[in-house]
Structures are given as C-alpha cells and as structure tokens.
Amino acid sequence: MSRSARVTEEPLPQEWDSNGQAALASFGLPADCSLRLLSLSENATYLVTEPGSGQHHILRLHRPGYRSRAEIESELAWIGAIRTQGVAHTPAVIRTLDDEPLAEFRDARGCRQHAVLFAHIDGQAPTEGNLAEAFQQVGRISAELHRHSRGWPLPAGFSRPCWDVEAAMGVNGHWGYWRNNLYVGKGDARLLERVDLQLRRQLAAYGRPAHGYGLIHGDMRQTNLIVEAGQVHIIDFDDCGFSWHLYELACSLSFIEAHPQRDAYTAAWLEGYRSMVRLDSADLEIIPALVMLRRMLLIGWFSTHGHTQEARELKDYVPASLEIAEQFLGGHYLREAVQS
C-alpha cells in the first residue's frame, strides 16, 4: 500500500484551524493567538501571532497518518544536531511545556495529531531575480549538510524514508504513481515508460556510492528557502531521508525543471557544492537522471495532491514533463550545465 493510501481521511479546512488552536496550549501559547494558514500540502503550516506582543511563531500540524512520531522525532533530532554544530541556518524547534520536541493530541475525529512549533525567521523566499545567487549558497549548504550527515551517528530508533527509484516511480510510490496522473495519456505513458526504464538502468549502474548517498534534506526548493540579509536559511526538513546526495539538486529544481534558466540554476548550485565537495565524472553524469527521477515522482505527486496550490497552478506540468522526457532520452537535458 502506498504512503498516500495510508493517510487518514483529509481534514476539512476548519478542522485544520481547530486543531491548530488546540495545539497552542501544549506550547504555553495563549488561546487567542491568531493563526494564518501559510501552506497546506503534506502538512498544514500556520503563522502564529501572539496577542499584545505580536511575536510570531511557525506551527506545523502533521497530516494524521503521514509521519509516525518516530519519523518526526528523527527529523527534529537532525535539526537539533545541525543547529548545535553550526552546519546551516535553520529555525529553532520550540519545545512543549513538557519539554518534548513535539505535541501529541487527539483531534475532534479522534485521530492522533502531532504538532511542532518553530521559531519565526524574518525574510523572504528568493525571487527569480536572485535565485541563481541563492542556489549557489544552497549548493554549498547542501554539501555541508551531506558532510555532516556522513559523520553524524544516527540516534537509536532513527527513522526516515528512503527516496529511491521505487519511492519515486513504483506502483506503491511514496506520493503516488505516475501512471495514475489523469493528464498522462496512452501515448504519454509510452514515452514515460521509456524514461522509467532508462532511469532504472542508469541509477542501477551508478549504485549507491559511499561518498554520494546518505541523509539529505530532500526538499530544498525555492519555497523552503528564506533569505535574510543575504543569508539563506533552510526550512521544512519534513521530507528529509536517505537518497543520493545529488538528488538534493533535483529537489531544489522541483517545479522549475523546464524553466529557461534551469541550466544557470544548476550551474550555480554545482558551483556552491563543488566548493566544498569533489565530484567525479560519474557523479556529474547522473545528475540529469536524478532530476528526471524527481520529475517522475512529481507527476505521481500531482495524482494525489489536487488540494495543493502547486497542483492548481501547474496545469501544464505533464506536457512540460514530456518535453523534458524527450530531451532526457536524447541525452540533451542539462548536459551543458553539468559539463561546465
């Protein structure tokens, strides 16, 4: 059974809001704090504003059944280690009144609900005008994270997903199966089947090299970056897991894989990454496959995430994916960027 099938029934918008209000007490926050929904995808994320002081926090409500408590605690443990060792800039986790990293309670339906509170960071996501500059920082930060994760002893009970070929393209994929996307026609499916087979061959040949596989952030895209005074802060480690290190680049390119500046963004990311880590020719050559793998995962993601803003805005995602697929199969996709 896929992860999407294991998630319990989708809460209604007002239920998300009620659950957010219910979570405040666990963190000692006033009941009359205002909550403003920032995003609704795997989780619901709110901007919390305290009355009087106007102090802000970020509340993340976890979708019931999507992540286990052990998975959430593992994510927060890595964030804590990253902050303690000064590896990257990321918001602090605010503990509950019981000194726990997350709150747990039952919602109105009786479902177990988890909530995490983060410190708020002033700043904005990078825009198209400064995205290449931000991507250079993101590449360097990614290299720092990967170097840290290689040497970090995993805590007992550490549990995070594996972002491999089956998670991305398998029938029981983590976020859905690309064939189940309603916008994939029969002819489209034949093309994507060729991509599927090619990706499996290339990634099997590349393997899981010790220097290039391990714990990654897994979603370091534009909306999960905050630029403050020229410094990039990384947020939302909810998709952190085990995968190829250069899959991190593929994640950063999510939803902009067809952008006219994609080669420039890729080159900027690699410039930052290679300032910290040496990459050999096999590492560079696998990058187009990893970006295509992420694209295939997202085609499946759209089949199970019709409620998200991205799904509503990106109606041309499948047609653009077919163009990328043709370029990938022809050996042209991102070739200049990875060979520069």
C-alpha positions in Angstrom: 0.0 0.0 0.0 1.3 3.4 -0.9 2.0 6.1 1.7 -0.8 8.2 0.3 -3.2 5.3 0.8 -2.2 5.0 4.4 -3.0 8.6 5.3 -6.3 9.0 7.0 -9.3 11.0 5.6 -8.4 14.6 4.7 -9.4 17.0 7.5 -11.6 19.9 6.4 -10.1 23.4 6.4 -12.0 24.4 9.5 -10.7 21.2 11.2 -7.1 22.1 10.4 -7.8 25.5 12.0 -9.4 24.0 15.1 -6.5 21.5 15.5 -4.1 24.4 15.3 -5.8 26.3 18.0 -5.9 23.1 20.2 -2.1 22.7 19.8 -1.3 26.1 21.2 -1.8 25.1 24.8 0.9 22.4 24.6 3.4 25.2 23.9 2.1 27.6 26.6 0.8 30.0 24.0 -2.4 32.0 24.6 -5.6 30.5 23.2 -6.4 33.8 21.5 -3.3 33.7 19.3 -4.1 34.4 15.6 -3.4 31.6 13.1 -2.9 32.3 9.4 -2.6 29.3 7.0 0.6 29.6 5.0 0.6 26.3 3.2 -1.4 23.0 3.0 0.3 20.0 1.5 1.6 17.0 3.4 1.1 19.2 6.5 -0.7 22.4 7.4 1.7 25.3 8.3 0.5 28.3 10.2 1.9 31.7 11.1 1.1 32.1 14.8 0.9 35.7 16.2 0.7 36.3 19.9 -1.7 39.0 21.0 -0.2 42.1 22.6 3.5 41.4 21.8 2.9 40.5 18.1 5.6 37.8 18.4 5.5 35.3 15.5 6.0 31.5 15.5 5.5 28.8 12.9 3.2 25.9 13.7 3.3 22.8 11.7 0.4 20.4 12.0 1.2 16.9 10.7 -1.3 15.2 8.5 -2.7 12.3 10.5 -1.1 9.0 9.4 1.5 10.6 7.2 4.5 10.5 9.5 5.0 8.5 12.6 6.1 10.0 15.9 9.5 8.3 15.4 9.9 9.8 12.0 9.1 13.3 13.3 11.4 13.0 16.3 14.2 11.8 13.9 13.7 14.9 11.7 13.9 17.1 14.8 16.9 15.3 16.1 18.8 16.1 12.9 17.7 19.7 13.0 19.0 19.9 16.6 22.4 18.5 15.6 22.7 20.8 12.6 22.0 23.9 14.8 24.2 22.7 17.6 27.1 22.2 15.3 26.5 25.3 13.2 26.2 23.4 10.0 23.4 25.5 8.5 21.0 28.3 9.4 17.6 26.8 10.2 14.8 27.8 12.7 14.9 26.5 16.2 12.4 23.9 17.4 10.4 25.3 20.4 9.7 22.5 22.9 6.4 21.9 24.6 5.7 22.7 28.3 6.5 19.0 29.0 9.9 19.6 27.3 9.0 17.4 24.3 10.1 18.3 20.8 6.5 17.9 19.5 3.0 17.9 20.9 0.6 15.0 20.5 -3.2 15.1 21.0 -6.4 13.7 19.6 -8.4 15.8 17.2 -12.2 16.1 17.0 -12.3 12.9 15.0 -10.2 11.0 17.5 -7.2 10.9 15.2 -3.8 11.2 16.7 -2.4 14.6 15.8 1.2 15.8 16.0 2.3 19.4 16.1 5.7 21.1 16.0 6.4 24.8 16.8 9.4 26.6 15.1 10.9 30.0 15.7 9.9 32.5 13.0 12.5 34.0 10.7 12.1 37.3 9.0 12.9 37.4 5.3 11.6 36.2 2.0 11.9 33.3 -0.4 14.3 34.1 -3.2 12.7 35.6 -6.3 13.6 34.8 -9.9 15.9 37.8 -9.8 18.2 36.4 -7.1 17.5 32.7 -7.4 20.8 31.9 -9.1 22.7 33.6 -6.3 20.6 31.8 -3.7 21.2 28.5 -5.4 25.0 28.9 -5.1 24.5 29.2 -1.4 22.1 26.3 -1.4 24.7 24.1 -3.2 27.3 24.9 -0.5 24.8 24.4 2.3 23.8 21.0 0.8 27.4 20.0 0.7 27.8 21.0 4.4 24.7 19.0 5.3 25.8 15.9 3.5 29.3 16.1 5.0 27.7 16.4 8.5 25.3 13.5 7.9 28.1 11.2 6.9 29.8 11.7 10.2 26.7 12.0 12.5 25.9 8.9 14.5 22.2 8.2 14.0 20.3 8.2 17.3 18.7 5.0 18.4 15.3 4.5 16.7 16.1 6.9 13.9 13.5 6.5 11.2 13.3 8.4 7.9 12.1 7.4 4.4 14.3 6.3 1.6 13.9 8.3 -1.6 14.9 5.6 -4.1 13.6 4.5 -7.5 10.6 2.7 -6.1 9.6 5.5 -3.9 9.6 7.8 -6.9 8.3 5.6 -9.7 7.0 2.4 -8.2 3.4 1.3 -8.2 3.4 1.9 -4.4 5.3 5.1 -4.7 5.6 7.4 -1.6 3.4 10.1 -3.1 1.6 8.2 -5.8 2.3 6.5 -9.2 3.0 8.5 -12.3 0.6 6.3 -14.4 -2.3 7.4 -12.2 -2.0 11.1 -13.2 -5.1 11.8 -15.1 -3.2 14.0 -17.6 -1.0 11.2 -18.7 -2.5 9.8 -21.9 -1.7 6.5 -23.6 0.9 8.0 -25.9 2.4 9.9 -23.0 2.6 6.7 -20.9 4.6 5.0 -23.6 7.1 7.8 -23.6 7.3 7.9 -19.8 7.7 4.1 -19.7 10.9 4.5 -21.8 12.1 7.2 -19.3 11.2 4.8 -16.4 13.3 2.0 -17.9 16.2 4.3 -18.7 16.3 5.8 -15.2 16.3 2.3 -13.7 19.2 1.3 -15.8 21.3 4.4 -15.2 20.7 4.5 -11.4 21.4 0.8 -11.0 24.7 1.3 -12.8 25.6 4.4 -10.7 24.7 2.5 -7.5 24.8 4.0 -4.0 28.4 5.2 -3.7 29.6 5.7 -0.1 30.6 9.3 -0.9 27.4 10.1 -2.6 24.5 8.5 -0.7 23.0 9.3 2.7 20.8 11.5 4.7 19.6 14.6 2.7 17.1 17.4 3.3 15.0 16.2 0.3 13.0 19.4 -0.5 15.4 22.4 -0.7 13.3 24.1 -3.3 12.5 27.8 -3.6 9.6 27.9 -1.2 11.8 26.3 1.5 14.5 28.9 1.4 14.3 32.2 3.3 16.8 34.9 2.5 17.5 37.3 5.3 20.3 39.9 5.0 21.8 38.0 2.1 22.0 34.7 4.2 19.9 31.7 3.0 18.1 29.9 5.8 16.7 26.3 5.2 13.3 25.4 6.5 11.0 22.3 6.3 13.0 19.2 6.9 9.8 17.1 6.7 11.0 15.2 3.6 14.5 14.5 4.9 15.5 11.0 4.2 18.1 8.7 2.6 19.0 9.2 -1.1 21.7 10.2 -3.5 23.4 13.4 -2.4 22.9 14.9 -5.8 19.2 14.2 -5.6 19.3 17.3 -3.4 19.9 19.3 -6.6 16.9 17.6 -8.2 14.8 18.6 -5.2 16.0 22.2 -5.5 14.8 22.3 -9.1 11.3 21.0 -8.3 8.7 22.7 -10.4 11.3 24.7 -12.4 12.9 21.8 -14.3 11.6 23.4 -17.5 12.5 27.0 -16.6 14.6 28.8 -19.3 17.2 29.5 -16.6 17.4 25.9 -15.4 20.9 25.4 -16.7 22.1 28.6 -14.9 20.4 27.5 -11.7 22.0 24.1 -12.0 25.5 25.5 -12.7 25.1 27.9 -9.7 24.1 25.1 -7.4 27.0 22.9 -8.5 29.5 25.8 -8.1 28.5 26.1 -4.5 28.5 22.3 -3.9 31.9 21.7 -5.6 33.5 24.5 -3.5 33.1 22.0 -0.6 32.9 18.5 -2.1 34.8 16.9 -5.0 32.5 15.3 -7.7 33.8 12.9 -10.2 32.6 12.4 -13.8 30.1 9.6 -12.8 28.5 12.0 -10.2 28.1 14.7 -12.8 26.8 12.4 -15.5 24.0 11.0 -13.2 22.5 14.5 -12.5 20.1 14.6 -15.4 18.8 11.2 -14.4 18.2 12.3 -10.8 16.4 15.5 -11.9 14.2 13.3 -14.3 13.6 10.9 -11.4 12.3 13.8 -9.3 10.1 14.9 -12.2 8.6 11.4 -12.4 7.9 11.4 -8.7 6.1 14.8 -9.0 4.0 13.5 -11.9 2.8 10.9 -9.4 2.5 13.5 -6.7 0.0 15.5 -8.7 -2.2 12.5 -8.8 -2.7 12.6 -5.0 -2.3 16.3 -4.2 -5.1 18.0 -6.1 -5.7 20.1 -3.0 -2.4 21.9 -3.1 -1.7 25.3 -4.6 1.0 23.9 -6.8 -1.5 21.4 -8.3 -3.9 24.2 -9.0 -1.4 26.4 -10.7 0.7 23.9 -12.7 -1.8 22.6 -15.2 0.9 22.3 -17.9 3.2 20.1 -15.7 2.6 16.9 -17.7 3.1 18.5 -21.2 6.3 20.2 -20.0 7.4 16.9 -18.5 7.0 15.2 -21.9 9.3 17.8 -23.4 11.9 17.2 -20.7 11.5 13.4 -21.2 12.3 13.7 -24.9 15.4 15.8 -24.1 16.5 13.4 -21.4 16.1 10.3 -23.7 18.1 12.2 -26.4 20.9 12.9 -23.9 20.5 16.7 -24.1 18.8 17.6 -20.8 21.1 19.7 -18.6 24.1 18.4 -20.4 25.8 21.7 -20.8 25.1 22.7 -17.2 26.8 19.6 -15.7 29.7 19.7 -18.1 30.6 23.3 -17.5 
